Amino acid sequence: SNPTTVKVSSPGTALTILDSPTLSNTISPSNAYRSSTITLTGTNFIDGGSQTCSALIGSTPASGAAALSCTIVSSTQVNVVVGSSTNFSAAGVRVVMSNPGLVFANTSSSALNVSASPTVSGVAPSSAYSLSTITLTGANFLTTGQGQSCSVTVGSTAASSCTVVSSSQMQVVVGSGTTAGAAGVSVVFNGGGSGATA
């Protein structure tokens, strides 16, 4: 006779069920600008393309501003680009998985500090040679101790070095072979996250 129930099973190792993802409160860098890339660490992220993620950043992560992007790098790492409308304040991050969207993980609400964009207001001296040290003044510079690094272009030539002295001052060594003539100065923090020009 025909069976009333047919049971079909896959091999016992065909699927792995993970616990919900978690995030530590260690964010690198822990001080960032809008459009900066930050790295979060945790557990139980599913990499390999079957899952994607989105992120929210704010003092209350659940209702924070949308990040520009979220990328699952590995089972323990996610990269997030801070959104252009994120408030300048201490903030937490919520990372939301795509399938299902109700799976998420939060950092604490003060794991990240989002700073206003850097500005450059002055360059001294106003005339210099290649390999001269010049001083840039401005606002909202973040230091290496705060997890940020800077690079500078004078005209179209990369500077030899860039050192943030304080939140309002940095020292730059003009690159060898910098073309003579009037030149603009462009500062970029952490490889393109946020910049300022003079």
C-alpha positions as CSV (number, residue, x, y, z in Angstrom):
1,S,0.0,0.0,0.0
2,N,1.1,3.6,-0.5
3,P,2.8,5.1,2.6
4,T,1.0,8.1,4.2
5,T,4.3,9.7,5.3
6,V,7.6,9.9,3.4
7,K,10.6,10.9,5.3
8,V,13.7,12.2,3.5
9,S,16.9,13.2,5.4
10,S,20.1,14.9,4.4
11,P,23.4,13.8,5.8
12,G,23.9,14.8,9.4
13,T,26.7,17.2,8.5
14,A,24.9,19.0,5.7
15,L,24.1,22.2,7.7
16,T,25.8,24.0,10.6
17,I,23.7,26.1,12.9
18,L,25.5,28.9,14.6
19,D,24.8,30.8,17.8
20,S,23.8,34.5,17.2
21,P,26.7,36.8,16.2
22,T,28.4,38.8,18.9
23,L,30.5,42.0,18.8
24,S,33.2,43.1,21.2
25,N,33.6,46.7,22.3
26,T,37.0,46.9,20.6
27,I,36.7,49.0,17.4
28,S,39.7,50.0,15.2
29,P,40.1,52.9,15.0
30,S,38.0,53.8,18.0
31,N,38.0,57.4,16.9
32,A,36.8,58.0,13.4
33,Y,35.3,60.4,10.9
34,R,32.3,60.2,8.7
35,S,33.3,58.0,5.7
36,S,36.1,56.3,7.7
37,T,36.4,52.5,7.6
38,I,36.2,50.9,11.0
39,T,36.9,47.3,11.9
40,L,34.8,45.4,14.3
41,T,35.6,42.0,15.9
42,G,33.3,39.4,17.2
43,T,32.1,35.8,16.7
44,N,29.8,33.8,14.5
45,F,29.7,35.9,11.3
46,I,29.0,33.9,8.2
47,D,31.4,34.8,5.5
48,G,31.8,33.4,2.0
49,G,28.9,35.4,0.4
50,S,25.8,33.6,1.7
51,Q,25.2,36.4,4.2
52,T,25.5,40.1,3.8
53,C,25.2,42.7,6.6
54,S,24.2,46.3,7.2
55,A,25.0,48.6,10.1
56,L,23.6,51.4,12.2
57,I,25.8,53.8,14.2
58,G,24.6,56.1,16.9
59,S,24.3,56.8,20.7
60,T,21.4,54.3,20.6
61,P,22.7,51.8,18.0
62,A,19.2,50.4,17.2
63,S,18.1,53.8,15.9
64,G,21.4,55.1,14.6
65,A,22.3,56.4,11.2
66,A,22.9,53.9,8.4
67,A,26.5,53.1,7.6
68,L,27.6,53.5,4.0
69,S,28.6,49.9,3.8
70,C,29.1,46.7,5.8
71,T,31.4,43.9,4.7
72,I,31.8,40.5,6.4
73,V,35.5,39.8,6.2
74,S,35.7,36.6,8.2
75,S,33.9,34.7,10.9
76,T,35.4,37.1,13.4
77,Q,35.7,40.4,11.5
78,V,33.3,43.0,9.9
79,N,34.4,46.2,8.2
80,V,32.0,49.2,8.3
81,V,32.1,52.6,6.6
82,V,30.7,55.3,8.8
83,G,27.7,57.0,7.3
84,S,27.6,60.6,6.1
85,S,24.8,61.5,8.5
86,T,26.2,60.0,11.6
87,N,26.1,62.3,14.6
88,F,29.4,63.6,16.0
89,S,29.4,61.9,19.4
90,A,30.2,58.8,21.3
91,A,28.4,56.0,19.5
92,G,27.7,52.3,19.3
93,V,27.4,50.0,16.3
94,R,24.6,47.6,15.4
95,V,25.5,45.0,12.7
96,V,22.4,43.3,11.2
97,M,22.6,40.1,9.2
98,S,20.6,39.7,5.9
99,N,19.1,36.3,6.5
100,P,17.2,36.7,8.7
101,G,17.2,40.4,9.3
102,L,16.2,40.0,12.9
103,V,19.7,38.6,13.7
104,F,22.0,41.3,14.9
105,A,24.8,42.2,17.3
106,N,25.5,45.5,19.2
107,T,28.6,47.1,20.7
108,S,28.2,49.3,23.7
109,S,26.8,52.8,23.1
110,S,30.3,54.4,23.6
111,A,32.6,52.0,21.8
112,L,33.2,54.5,19.0
113,N,33.8,58.3,18.9
114,V,32.7,60.0,15.7
115,S,34.6,63.3,15.2
116,A,33.7,66.2,13.0
117,S,35.6,66.3,9.7
118,P,39.1,67.8,9.8
119,T,39.8,71.2,8.4
120,V,43.0,73.0,7.5
121,S,43.1,76.8,8.0
122,G,46.7,77.7,7.7
123,V,50.1,76.7,6.3
124,A,53.4,78.0,7.7
125,P,55.8,79.0,6.4
126,S,54.1,80.1,3.2
127,S,57.2,79.4,1.1
128,A,59.3,76.2,1.4
129,Y,61.6,73.8,-0.4
130,S,61.3,70.2,-1.1
131,L,62.1,68.3,2.2
132,S,61.2,71.4,4.3
133,T,59.1,70.9,7.3
134,I,55.8,72.9,7.2
135,T,53.2,73.2,9.9
136,L,49.5,72.9,9.1
137,T,46.9,74.4,11.6
138,G,43.3,73.5,11.6
139,A,40.7,71.6,13.6
140,N,39.6,68.0,14.4
141,F,42.9,66.3,13.7
142,L,43.0,62.8,15.2
143,T,46.3,61.3,16.3
144,T,47.9,57.9,15.9
145,G,47.2,57.4,19.6
146,Q,43.5,57.7,18.6
147,G,43.9,55.1,15.9
148,Q,44.2,57.5,12.9
149,S,47.1,58.1,10.6
150,C,47.5,60.8,8.0
151,S,49.0,61.3,4.6
152,V,49.6,64.6,2.8
153,T,49.9,65.6,-0.9
154,V,51.5,69.0,-1.8
155,G,50.5,69.9,-5.3
156,S,50.5,66.4,-6.9
157,T,53.5,65.0,-4.9
158,A,53.1,62.9,-1.8
159,A,54.7,64.4,1.3
160,S,57.6,62.5,2.9
161,S,55.9,62.4,6.3
162,C,52.9,63.7,8.2
163,T,52.8,63.9,12.0
164,V,49.7,65.0,14.0
165,V,51.0,67.1,16.9
166,S,47.6,68.0,18.4
167,S,44.0,68.3,17.4
168,S,44.8,71.6,15.7
169,Q,48.4,71.1,14.4
170,M,50.3,68.8,12.2
171,Q,53.8,68.8,10.8
172,V,54.5,67.8,7.2
173,V,57.8,67.2,5.4
174,V,57.4,68.3,1.7
175,G,58.2,65.5,-0.6
176,S,61.3,65.3,-2.7
177,G,60.8,66.6,-6.2
178,T,57.7,68.6,-5.4
179,T,57.1,70.9,-8.4
180,A,58.1,74.6,-7.9
181,G,55.2,77.1,-7.8
182,A,51.9,77.7,-6.0
183,A,50.6,74.4,-4.5
184,G,47.6,73.2,-2.6
185,V,47.9,70.9,0.4
186,S,45.6,67.9,0.8
187,V,45.4,65.8,4.0
188,V,43.8,62.4,4.1
189,F,43.3,60.4,7.3
190,N,43.5,56.6,7.2
191,G,43.8,56.1,3.5
192,G,40.8,58.0,2.3
193,G,38.3,58.0,5.1
194,S,38.2,61.7,5.6
195,G,40.3,64.6,4.3
196,A,40.9,68.3,4.3
197,T,42.5,70.7,1.9
198,A,44.2,74.1,2.0
